[in-house]
Amino acid sequence: MVRYDGLILERVLDLNNEGYTIEQIAEVCHIPVASVCMELRRVRDRQPFRLTRPPRSIKRWHPEDFTLESTTVWSFPKRGNWATHKGDYRGNWSPYIPRNIILRYTTEGETVLDCFVGSGTTLIETKLLRRKGIGIDINSQAICLAKERADFRFNDEFHPAIFEGEAQNLPQQIAHQSVDLICTHPPYTNIIQYSNDKTGDLSCCDIPSFLVEMNRVAQECLRVLKSKKHCVFMIGDTRHEKHMVPLGFMTLEVFLRNGFVLKEVIIKKQHNCQSTAFWYPKSIYHNFLLIGHEYIFVLRKP
Ligand SMILES: C[S@@+](CC[C@H](N)C(=O)[O-])C[C@H]1O[C@@H](n2cnc3c(N)ncnc32)[C@H](O)[C@@H]1O
């Protein structure tokens, strides 16, 4: 019977995150293939629950019904309202998304950056899941909201660092090759504008200038990410004069051109889209389909 301890388990996870096959991991760690599979399944399904009672204002610290996604199609009809999560920031993402990404691509204590942090959904999750969170947003209102939402008494040693700044020019506090995962959600050009034409705000850009700025974001992501680690972002497409503009793939291409390698393309189904009532009659009249999905691209730094 092979005995393996926490150190080997950590090595298994690291190698798995670096893209090694199960067989290669078994060989490197000198353990059976079946043990590698069993350990990965056990760890991926594990949630670092600490069963302290939440204050009255919070129903629960963790979702009751969570299982890690295992396919390339994700759908979360209920957004999720555990801990301090709220869906009131425009264009926010469901906490099930960063939870899945963080659990799959990091281990406890690792550093996760969201460089378009908005209301702080990712940082609530990093704190709950005992990762070191860093959040950046160009808009001061978002920064206030993210700070407020991450300010709860639970896993205090994992309180995130939150800075006002630009994803194209990350604050100097984030050192080269210091981040284990980038998990982020940029604006989809100017579909939702988060400021009144603030310089550098990507939500005020048209498509060509958005892609130029995202090129700088990709370079910054490459700079701060450790090698072999993941950069994951969610983005949607748009329409121009009845035709589809594949903004998601255009942005992906920018990241690939900078040297990232594509690991997964995930289709995320859209729910409760506020603009549907407005667009539905137009979609009938002009005979086009309403966009019902977004992409989550999982990239690796080679
Ligand atoms: C889609 S929202 C992120 C929402 C977030 N996932 C949440 O759940 O609240 C995009 C955010 O990017 C911010 N933003 C726009 N341009 C930026 C830039 N150049 N650098 C950093 N943040 C920027 C906007 O202020 C907005 O908060």
The ligand as a Gaussian input file, in Angstrom:
#p B3LYP/6-31G(d) Opt

LIG

0 1
 C      -18.053000      43.446000     -16.083000
 S      -17.551000      44.503000     -14.768000
 C      -16.901000      43.361000     -13.567000
 C      -18.003000      42.866000     -12.652000
 C      -17.503000      41.911000     -11.578000
 N      -17.172000      40.617000     -12.131000
 C      -18.578000      41.726000     -10.517000
 O      -19.074000      40.620000     -10.312000
 O      -18.954000      42.738000      -9.898000
 C      -16.132000      45.257000     -15.453000
 C      -15.412000      46.243000     -14.520000
 O      -14.233000      46.696000     -15.189000
 C      -13.964000      48.008000     -14.728000
 N      -13.001000      48.615000     -15.659000
 C      -13.198000      49.200000     -16.848000
 N      -12.028000      49.579000     -17.394000
 C      -11.052000      49.198000     -16.538000
 C       -9.641000      49.274000     -16.563000
 N       -8.990000      49.836000     -17.569000
 N       -8.944000      48.752000     -15.526000
 C       -9.596000      48.186000     -14.460000
 N      -10.945000      48.114000     -14.383000
 C      -11.674000      48.591000     -15.413000
 C      -15.323000      48.657000     -14.659000
 O      -15.321000      49.753000     -13.777000
 C      -16.193000      47.486000     -14.137000
 O      -16.314000      47.549000     -12.744000

